């Protein structure tokens, strides 16, 4: 029996190595296909308009124009839009995480009559298309003088990210052991101390995951800013790209530089925290 099993494994090992080699080859090809648009965008950011239209789209720039980044950052006002994107994103993410944690704790740890109704409302809100709310939101913000006000953007980001954040947190909260909280209740700990000192610290992994997901959405968002903001001083980097599009001339090199600047924060965060996203999602999907 040992001889048969040994010979069988010897036959299988070369086949397995060939299969793994093919798999890795396919994965490398897929990775190159995914990464090439970023390389192409970086090349675009270093070209002139003559090179963009007079050369092959795959050609390297003859003389890299690093001044495109300077023009985009200072002359195009991208530095101002970049800072707006940063503080909109940070404030909205913090608000979303705090409110979603409150709601999830109340849904999973407290008993009250309308708990099921509230959860259903949040799930229904998750299914509402964003674009169908633009006109009602515009009318509401206009009546309370929030048009062309950064508060309208932060409220919109927070509101639309709450349902998905709650959905992710629910699975994690349900997997947390209740014995620790029950022991805290016996020791006389109030509901507020249980949440802030026990439950909230245990949810840091999943909070990191939801923070990254919310950050990516808020950073790339275009529709709300384009609809509710008209002043240049409150626009974000996704809308600021339009500054380089003129009626008679479009500076494609500066547009490429702006897009490179806009995707750098997301790439850096994802490269350093991608493991956190996977760990948080796995932790939220496993109970017990």
N, C-alpha and C positions, 0 to 999 in steps of 0.2 A: 504493500500500500504506500509505503514511504517513497519507494522508487517511482511509482506512478504519479504521486502528488508532486514529487520533486521535479520530474520531467515536465509535468503540466505547468508548474510555476515558471520553469525555465523558458518554455514556449510563450507564456503569457507576458513575461517581463519585457522582451524586445517589442512586442506589439503595444504594450502599455507605454513604453518610451516613445514609440513612433506616434501613438495617439496624443501623448502630452506635447510632443514637439509640434504636431499640427495645431493643437489647441493654442499653444503659446504664439505660434506664427500668426494665427487668425487674430488673437488678442492684440499683437503688436500692430497689425494692419489697422484694426479698429481704432487703436490709440492714436496712430498717425493721422487717420482720417479726422478724428475728433480734435487733434491739436493743430492741424494745418490751418484752419481758419484764423486761429490766433496769430500764427506766424505771418499769414497773408495780411492780416490787419496791421501788424507791426511794420511790415514792408510798406503798406499804404501810407502809414503815418510819416514815413521818411521820404516821400516822393513829392514832386511838383505836379501841378495839373497837366503840364505837357507830358510828363512821364506816365501819368495815369492813363491818358487817352492815346498817347503816341507809341506806347510800348505794350508788350504782352502783359496781361494782368499777373502772370507768374514771374515776370522779370524782376531782378533785384534793382534797387535804385542806383543810378550811376554815381551820384554824390549824395550821401544821406543828409537830409535837411533836418538836423536836430532843432533848428530854430522853429520848426512847426510846433514843438512842445512849448517853447517860450511864448510864441504868438497865441497859442490856445490858452495857456495859463494866465497870462497877463492881459494881452490885448482883447482876447475873447471873453474875459471875465470868468473863466472856468474855476479859478481859485475861490471866488465867491460862491459859485454854484456847488462846488465840492464841499465847502464847509456847511452850506445849507443841507445838502444830502446827509452829511454826517450827523448833524444834530437832530434833524427830523427822524432819522433812522434810530438813533440812540434813545431818544425820548419815547418814541412810539413802541420800541421793543420793550423798554422797561415797564411802560404802562400796560402793555399786553400781558407780560409775564406776571405782573402783580395781580391784575384783575382776573386772569385765567386761573391763577393759583387759588385765589379766594373762592371763585365759582366751583372749581373742581373739589376743593376741600369741603365746601358746603354740600355738594352733590354726593360725595362718597363717605363723609364722616358724620353728617348731621341728618336727623330725621325731621322732615317737615312736609306738609300736605302737598304743596305745589312743586315738589322736586322733579317729578317726572315731566310735568308741563314745561318747566324751565329748560330741562335738558332737551326736550323735543323742539322748543323754540330755537335753541342754539343750533340744533342739527338742521332745522329748516332754513335758518339764516345762512348756513354754509352752502346750501343749494341755490341761493339767489344769485343770478348773474350780476357781476359788478356793473356792467354798462346799463342795466335796467334801473339802477338807482341814481344815475348821474343827475337827471332832471329834478327828481324830488329832493335830492341833497342840495342841489344848487339853489332851489327855491327856499329851502330851510335856512341854509347859510346866508342867503341874501336877506332874509327877514331879520336875522339876528346879527347882521353886519359882520359876517365871518368870511365873506368873499374877499379874495386877495389878502388873506390872513393865514399865517402858518398854522394857527390852531385848527383850521378846517382840514389841513393835510394830516396832522397828527391824530385828530379824531377819526378821520376816515381810515387811516392805516390801522389804528387800534381796533376799531369796530370790525373791520373785515378780516383781521387776523385772529380775533378771539375764538370763533368756532373751531377752526382747525387746531389751534393751540389747546383748547379744552379737550378735543377728541384725542390728541396725543397724550395729554396729561392723565386722562381718565384711566387708560390702561395701566399706567405706572402707579397711580394712586391705589388702584384695586389690588396691585401685587404687593404693596407695602404691608408688613406685619402689623396688626392692630395691637399686639401684646404690649409694645412699647408705649403706645398712647394710653392704653388701659392702665398700665402701671403708673403713668404720670397723673391720670385722673385720681387714682387711689391716694397718691401722695399729695393731692390737693391742688394740682396744676390747673389753671383756668384754660378755657378754650383758646384764648389768644396766645398764651404761652405755649400751648401744645402745638399750635400752628407755626409760630415764629421760631421756637427753639427746638422742636423735634421734627415735625413733618417737613417744613420747608427746607432745612438742611439736607434731609434725606433725598430730596427731589432735585438736587443740583445737577446730576447727570442728564436727566430729561429736560431740565430747564436750559442747559447748554445747547441741547439739540434744537429745541424750539426757538431759542434765541437766534441761532444761526439761520434757521429756515425763515424766520420773520425778517431777519436782517437782509437776506438775499431778495425777498419780495419787496421790501420797502426801498431798498437801494435801486432796484431796477424799475420801479413803478413810474408810469408816465401819464396815465389818463387823468388821475386826480389833480396832479400839479398843472397839467395843461388846461384843465377845465376850471379850476378854482383860483388859480394864481395868474395874475396879469403883470404885476410889477417885476422888473428884472431883479430886484434885490432879494426876492423870496423864491426864485426859481431854483430847481435842482439841476444836477449835471445832465440828467437824461433829456430834459427839455432845453437846456442851454446849447445843445448841439445845433439847434436850429439857427443860432447866431451866425454860423458860417455858411448858411444857405441864403444866397442873395437872388434878386430877380434876374440879374444878368451874369453873375459869376458865383461859383461855389468853390470854396477852398477845401478840396478833398484831403489834402495833407493834414490840415488843421482838424478836420473832422476825424480822420484816423487817429491823430494824437489824442483828441478828446475821448474817443472810445477806448483807447488803450488805458488812459488815466482812469476812466470810469470802471473798468473791469479789474484793475489791479487790486483794490481792496478786497473784492469778493474772492479773487484767486488766492490771495495771501491767507485770508481767513480760512478758506476751505482746505488749503494745503496743510495748515497747522492744526486744524480742528476737525478734519474729516473723520478721524477715529472716534471723536466725541459723538458725532451724528449717528454713526453705526451703533456705538455702545448704548446710547440713549434709546434708540428705536428697539434694539434687541431687549434691553432691560424692560421697556414698556410692554413688550409682547409676550413676556414670560411671567406666568403667575406662580406663586408659591416660593 
